Amino acid sequence: NHTKITEFILVGFKSHPGSQLFLSVLFSIMYAVTVVGNVCMILIIRMNSKLHTPMYFFLENLSTLDICYSSVITPRATLIFSLDRRNISYNGCASQMFFFSLFGTTEAFFLAVMAYDRFTAICNPLLYQVIMNKRLCVFMVMASYLSGCINCTIQTGFTFSLSFCGPKEINHFFCDVAAVMHASCSDTLVNELVMLAVCGSIIVGTALVVFISYAYIIITIVQMPSAESRHKAFSTCSSHMMTICLFFGTVFFMYAQPGATSSPDKSNTISIFYTIVIPMLNPFIYTLRNKEVKGSL
């Protein structure tokens, strides 16, 4: 019975000591860059009153979320590779899965909210300040976290209702839903269907909001009379589009297709992108392609 299990062993990326040391140094550097980059982004936005707009309000919240998101995974992964401390308690595994699912789901909703914000700014510029008022912005951020909380409760509850017996090895470097399910000795068909239905609907639903918003944005930009206006409008969206492609591309491959849970080896590599690489890249994407942020910096 699963109540008798007190710990799991994370065996993802188990290789010779040289590779372990390399991964430890790499993950440490990436985590440091993630924290410093996102903290700088938050400070830049807070210190410059010109950036106190809905777009930068969402960007500040995205930076905070990325710090939390990466902190759930990367420090423990670094310990695994540096000290080979692969044991994780039953409750620790459940907690990591809960917060990983919470922040990951919330990020998907954040990206959809930011796409709607850009749609409103470009397609309804005269009504932008009226529509995207402070109350609505706060509501959308809170709704994103609430949606993430609902999903992570479902995923964690269903996964840890399974029985775990025999080898307690999880073929991953953190307690991902699919990897923990594979370590169970129960029938996981219902859990896999729930994960596909819930995660698939969230990913497809938020992606549809993004794609519909950008379809209207592109139509509006094409119809703009001057090349300067088109360039300015496109430059405000290009950073967000890059983040969307990186995030939704990897997450869709992992969670929103049938058989997504059947390749643990691939999931180890791909999950690095959306758990560690994307939170690290976001501040650079939004800084290097944003004149207002660069000017503030």
N, C-alpha and C positions, 0 to 999 in steps of 0.2 A: 504494500500500500504506500501511496505517496507521502503519507505522514511520517513514515519511518526514515525517509531520506533526509539527511541533515546537510548535505552539500553535493555540489556537482564539480566536475573537472572540465575546464575549458581547454580543448585540444586544438583549436584552430591555429594554423600557421606553425605547427610544431615541426621544427627542422633542426639543422645543426647549429651549434652555438654562435658561429659567425653571423648567420642570418638573423638569429634572435637579437644579437647586439645591434645589428643594422636597423632592424625594425624598432627597437627600443629608442635609439637615437632619433630616427626619422619621426616617430610618433611624438616624442618629446618636443622636437623643434616645431612640428606642425601645430601642436597644442599651444605652445607659447605664442606662435604667430597668430593663432585664432583668437586667443584672449587679448593680446595687445592690440591687434587690428580692430577688433570689435569694440573694445573699451575706448580706443581713440575715436572711433566713429561716433559713439555715444557722446563723448565729451565735445567733439566738434559741433554736433547738432545742438547740444544744450547751451554751449557758450556763444553761439551766434544766433541772435534774435531773428535774423533774416531766414533762418532755416526752421523756424517754428511754424511749419505748415503741415497739413495732413500727410503729404508724401513723406516728409522727414520724420513725422511722428511714427508712421508705420516702419520706416527704416530703422529708427532707434529701437523700436520693439523687436524688430527682426534681429538686430545685433545682440540684444539681451538674450533672445531665444537661442541664437547660435552658440553663445557662451555656455548656456545651460545644457544644450543638446550635446555639444562636444564633451562637456565635463562628465556626463553620465557614462561615456564610453572610453575616452582616450586615457585618462589617468590609470584606470585599472588595466587597460590593454598594455600600457607601458610597464606596469609592474609584472605582468605576465612575461613579457619579452626580456626584461632586465634581470629579474630575480627568479624567473620560472615559477612564480606563485600562481598556479592555475586553479587552485581550489576556490570555490565561491559558495557561500552558505545558501541553503534553500531560500531563506527569506531575502538574502542579498540578491539572489538571482531574480526573484519575483519583483523586488524593488527596482532593480535595473531595467527589467522589461517594462514595468509600469511607466517609469519616467522617460525611457527611450520612446515608447509608443506615444506618450503624452506630447513630448516636444516635437517628434517627427510629424504627427498628425496636425498639430497646431501650425507647424511651418507650412504645410500644404495649404491650409486655410488662409494663412497670412499672404502667401503668394497670390491666391485668388482675390483677396481683399485689395492688395496692391494693384492688381490688374484692373479692378473696378475703379479704383482711385484714378489711375491713368486714363481710363475710358472717360470718366466724368470730366477730368481736366482738359482733355483734348476735344471731346465731342460736345461738351456743354460748358465751355469756359466761362460764360457770363453767369452761370448758376453754380459754378464750382464751390465757392465759399459758402453758399446757402445750403447746397446738398451735403457737402462734406464738412458739416459743422462738428464741433468738438464732441458733442453728445453721441453722434453717429459713429465717429472714429473710435471712441472708447467702447461703445457697444460692440462694434465689429471685432475689436481686439479681445474683449471678454468672451464673445460668442465663439471665437476661434479656440480659445483655451478650454471652454466648456465642451466643445465638440471633441477636442483632443482627449479630455478627461473621460468622456463617455466611451470613446473607442478604446482607450488603454484599459479601462475597467473591464470591458467585454473581453478583450484579447487576453489580458492577464488572468482573469477569472476562469475563462474556458481552458486556457493552457494548463494552469495549476490545479485544475480539477481532475487531470489525468493521473494515472498511476505510474510510478517510476520504480523499476526494479532491475536487478542485474547490473550491468555496467552503467555508470552514471555520467559517462563522457558526453559532452556537448561539442559537436564538431563546428565550433565557432570561437571567436575571441571575445564575444560577449553574449549575453542571454537574449538572443533574438527569438521571436515567436516560433518560426519554422524550425530552427535548430533545436530548441527545447522539446518541441513536439516529436522530433525524430528520436530523441533520447527516451521517449516514453515506451512502456510495454503495453499500452492501451491501444484500442482502435482509434486512429486519429482522423478518420474520414469526416466526421461531423465537424471537428475543429478546423480542418482544412477548408471545408465548404463555408464555414462561418468566416474564416479569415479572408477567403476569396470574395465573399459577398460584401463584408463590411469594408475591408481595405479597398477592394475594387470599386465600390460605390463612392467612397471618399475620394480616391485618386481620379476616377473618371469624372465625378461631379465637379471637383475643384478645377480639373483640367478643362472641362467644358466652359466654366465661367471665364477662365483665362483665354481660351481660344475665341469665344464669342466676343469678349471685350476687345481683343486685338484685331479681330476681323473688322469691327466697326472703326477701330483706331486707324487701321491701314486705309480703309475706304475714305475716312475723313482727311488723312494726311495727303493722299493722292489728289484729292479735290482742292487742296490749298493752292491759292494763286501764285505765291512766290516760292522760289527755291529755298530762300532763307528760312521761311516759316516751316517748310517741310523738314529741313535739316534740324531745326530746333526741336520740333515735335518728335522726330525720330530719335534724337539723342537722349531725350528724357525717358524713352521706353527701351532703348537697346540694352542697358544694363540689366533691367528686370527680365527681358527676354532671354538673356544668357543664363541667368540664375534658374529660370523656369526650365529651360532645356536640360540643364545639368541635373536638377533635382527630380523632375518628373520622369526623365528618361531612365535614370537608374532605379527609382522607386517603382515605376511601372513594371520593369523587368523582374523585380524582386517579389512584388506582392499582388499584382493585378492581372496575372495571367495563369491559366490552368497549368499545373505542374511546376509552379514557381518554387515549391518547397522541396523539389526532388534533387537539386544539385547543390549540396552543402559546400563543395569546393569552390564553385563559382560564386556563391553568395558571400564567402569570406572576402574575396577580392573586390566584388562590386560594392559591398556594404561600406568599404573604406571610403568610397567616393561621397556617399550621402551622409555618413556619420562624422567624417574627419575632414575630407578635402573641401567639400562645399562650404561648411561653416568658416573654413580658413580663407577661401577665395572671395566670399561675399563682400567683405570690406574693400578689397582691392578692385573688384568689378565695379562697385558703386562709386569708389573714389576716383579711379583712373579715367572713368568715362563721364564724370560729372564735374562741370566747370565750377558750380557753386561750392561743392565740397572741397575741391582742390584750392579754390580761392580762400576758403575759410582755413584750410590747413596751412 
